[in-house]
Amino acid sequence: MHIYGRRSVFPILTGAMISLAPGAGIAHAQDVTAAQQGQDRPSAGEERPAQRGGDHFIVGTGAAYAPTYQGSDDHRVLPVPAIDVAWGPLFANLRNGIGIAPISTDAVTVGVGATYMPGYRSKDVPAGVGNLSVGLGARAFASIREGGLIGTIGATKGVAGGNKGFIADASISYPIGVTPRLMLVPTLGTSWTNDKYNQRYFGISPEQSAASGLAAFRPGSGLKDASAILTGSYRLTDRLMLGVSGGVTKLMGDVEDSPLVHQDTQPFGFFSLSYRLGR
């Protein structure tokens, strides 16, 4: 059962657009919705004008249950927009940001974009550490679909804001069409970060140590986390889609020992209701 158009990039998780894995799970849930809802399936006996392959405009609203930062032992519920737009080579979504995919076929998608780099609020971390401002990242990604599996690799380099480090991510998923309306997608993923990223997000400088009382900490580069996620999407109507996603992320390597990390295994979830505009 073929349920993906060539513009359904279907990026999956870990450390990409929102390098915080729960954020990537949010983006993943929306991409699953787009993958199913972006297909303009006519009902039996109905004929519709041909569209450019995979073009879609999907908007909606959602809510996320996620840690206040990666490694925190506190969670919060946040409103999150649901958006997935593809028009020719142009795209906009939570996973890969805003950009262009010059290569987009049924088997391979390759693109570049500008995307969001996460930070955290000063009130969410120990006093004296201070905030980490959000920023802008330059992202490149590739997605391959073969034998029912979808593999995605990506790289994001911070170019503005509080963290100008580097993130590489990889994931694999297996979409399962349970019914014509219901789709389940299990996914496994991991991300690697360089020392500059880890120091800005998880490190404690001598100045922060003196102000907070925490031990100074300077992590090196390496695998940052591994994640498992299950996403479900249900087509309520030809245009209206319900999406639910839940998963868990485990921190790894040097960052797991950061004084900022109080919980190295964190659950997250996302709920969305989206609507496909146009034909």
N, C-alpha and C positions, 0 to 999 in steps of 0.2 A: 504494500500500500504506500504509494508515493505521496508524501504530505508536505514536501518542502519545495518552494520555488527557489530559483537561482539567486534571488536577492534576499532570501532568508538566511543571512550570514550564520545565524545560530551560534554565536559565541557562547561559551558555556561558563566557566567560572574561574576563580582564583586570580587574584591580583591584577586585574586588568583595569577596566575603566575606573572602578572604585577599588583600589588595590586591597582594601579591607575586604576579606572574603565574604562576610555577610552582605556587603554592598554588591559584590559580584553576583551573589545569589539572587538579589533583587533584580539585577539586570537580566540574569538568566531566565527568571520567571517570565519577564516581559518578552524575551526573544522566543521562548516556547510559544507564547500566545501569538506572536507575529507569525511564527512558522506555520501555525494552523490557520489563523485568521487571515493571513495575507494571501492565502489561496482563494481565488475567486471561484468557488465551486457552485455551479448552477444547480438548482434543484432538478429533479427528474422531468424531462421534457422541455426544460427551459433553455433558451439560447441567449447568450450575452455577447456583446461586442468584444473582440479580442483586445487585451491590454498588453502593454509592454511587460515582458516576463518579470513577474514578481513585484511590480510596483505596488506600493500600498501606503496608506496614511492611517495609522492607528493611534488613537489618543484615549486617555482615560485617567483614572485615579487609583491610588492604592495606599496601603499602609505596611510599614516594615517593623518587625521586631528584631532589634539588632543591638550588639554591645555599644556602649558609649565610645569606645575605641577598641582596637584589637589588643586583647590581653586584659581588658577590664572585667571586673566581676559584677558590673552593673549593666542593665539593659534598659532600653527605652523604646517607645513606639513613636514612629515618625510618619507623617504623611509623605508620600512619594508619588510624583507624577508617572503615569504610564505613557510612554511615547515610543513609537517605532515608525520611522518614515523612510521609504526608499523610492527614489525617483530617478530612473536611469542609473548612472553610476553614483549618484549622491545618496547619502544616508544620514540619519540622526537617530540615536538610541542611547540608552544609559550605558550599555556595555562598551561600545567603541567611540562614543561621542558624536561629533559632527565631522564628516569627511567624505572621501570619495573611494569607491572600489572599482578600479579600472579593469580588474579581471573578475568576472562573475558568471560562472556557468553552473550547470546542475551538479558538477562534481567538485569545483574549486572556487573559492572566493578569496581575493587578496585585496587589502585596502589600507588606507592611512587616514588618520583623523586627529583632531584635537579633543582631548578628554580631561576629565576631572581627576585631580589628585587629592586624596583625603587628608584631613588633619584632625585635630581634636581641640575641645574647649579647655581653658585653664581650670574651670570648675570640675572637670571630669578626671583630672590627674592630681597627684599630691601637690599641696601648696608649695610654691617655689619652683616648680618645673615650668610653668607657663604654658601658653597655648601653642599649637602648631597650626599655622594658617593654611587654609585650603589653597590649592594651586591649579596650574594648567599643565597638562602633559601632552607630548607628541607620541602618538601610538601607531604602530604597524601591526597587522595581523594577517593570518591565513587560516582558512578553514577548508578541510577536505572531507568529502562524504563518499564512503565506499563500503559496500556490503552491509548496509544498515547502520554502520557506525559513523559518528561525526567526530573528527579530531580537530582541535584548534590550538594554534600557538600564537603568541603575541608578545610584544615588547613595548614598554612605555617609559619614556624619559621625561622627568619633570623639567619644565623650562621656565616656570614662574611660580611664585608662592613660597610656602615654607619648606617644601621638600623637592630638591632637584636631583634626587637619586634615580635609580634605574630598576625596573621590574620586568622580569620575564615570566610568562605563564604558559601552561599547557594543560589541556583537559581532553577527556574523551567521554562521549555519551552514546546512548543507545535508545532512540525513540521507539516507543511501543504504542501502536494504535490499538487501543482496547476496543473502541467502537468508532463509528464515523464521527462522533462528537467528542469523544474522550481520548486524550493522549497523555501518557505517562513517560517521563524522561529521567532515568537515573544517570548521574554524572559523577565522575571522579576527576579531581584536578589538583594541581600543585603550583606554587610560585617560588621564584628565586629572586632575591634582592641583593644589590651590591652594598658595600659597607657605608657608602654615603647615605643611601636611603635608610638603612637600619639605624645609623647613628642619629639621624634627624627624628625618626619615629620612635625608636626604642631606647636610644642612648641617653645617658645622664652625663652632661659636661661637668667639669670641675665647678663652674659657676652655679649650675643647677644643684649640684651636690651640696655646696655650701648653703644655698638658700632653702633646700628642702630637707636636708639631713639624710638623704638617700646616698648610698655608695655610688661613686663615679662608675660609669659602665660604658664601654665602647665596643659594640659588637662588630664582627667582621661580616663579610659577604657569605651567602650560602642559601640553602633552601629555607624559605620562611614559613611555609605552612602546607598542609594537605587538607583537602575538603571532600566531603561527600554530600550530595544533594539529590533530592527527589522533587521533581516539578510535575504538576498536573495542570492541564488546561481543558476546559469544557466549553464547547460552543453552545451558548444559550439560544442564539438565533444565527442567521446568516451573517450578522454584523456584530453581535454582542458576544463577548468572550469573558469567562471567569477563569482567573489564574490563581493557583496556590502553590507555594514553594516552601520547602523546609530543608534544613541541612545542619551540618556541624563542621567546624574547622578546628584543626589541631596545629598549634604553633610548633615549630621545629628549630633545631640548630641553636645558634648563639642567642637569638632574640627571645627564646623561651626562658633564658636566665635573667632577663632584664628586670630591674626593680619595679618597672611599671607593669609587669605582667603578674596579675593576681589569679588569673584563670587561663590556662593554656588551651583548654578545649571549650569552645563556645558554640551554642546553638543559635540559629537565626531563622527567620521566617518572613514570608511576604504574601500579601493578598492583593489582587487587583481586579478591576472591572474595566474593560476597555471596549472601544467602539471603532469599527473600521469605516472610514469616510469614503466617499466616492462610489464607484461601481462595485 
